[in-house]
Amino acid sequence: MSKEFVLTKEGYEKLIEELENLTNKRRKEVAARIKSAIEFGDISENSEYDDAKNEQAFVEGRIIQVNDMLANAALIDNKNVTTDKVSVGCCVSLLDIECNEKCVYRVVGSVEADPENEKISNESPVGRAILGKRIGQIVKIEVPSGFVEYQVLDISK
């Protein structure tokens, strides 16, 4: 049984774009690299050929992976995202109580997680802890460096 992948519409569309790029562009580029490397002669000691074959394996593996994610996607409809409690697809403003610093995150599925762009996974320690919380609630979260306390300030779409 395959794992269900929680995706927003934006995340689903990015995977579609990636799949199209992999199948229509990267595959052809790698095939051209392999053909060129074969022209160098003996492939048994041809590092260019080995590199191209490794890249081909990566591209084909990623195509399989993306197809699996798309086939097992659970799409989050932004129309159904509520703002009364934290859920996947919403934006949440948090106050780090110790540092008195505010941060805003969009809660997404693990496939879309990108902490550098304020997208946290619903499966991450912070994401898991804040799911279902309401404005004003305080949550204590165990993170690799210890514990952090956040207060939910706002929830939006």
Secondary structure, DSSP 8 states (H G I E B T S, - for coil): ----EEEEHHHHHHHHHHHHHIIIIIHHHHHHHHHHHHTTS-GGG-HHHHHHHHHHHHHHHHHHHHHHHHHTEEEE-GGG--SSS--TT-EEEEEETTTTEEEEEEEE-TTT-BGGGTEEETTSHHHHHHTT--TT-EEEEEETTEEEEEEEEEEE-
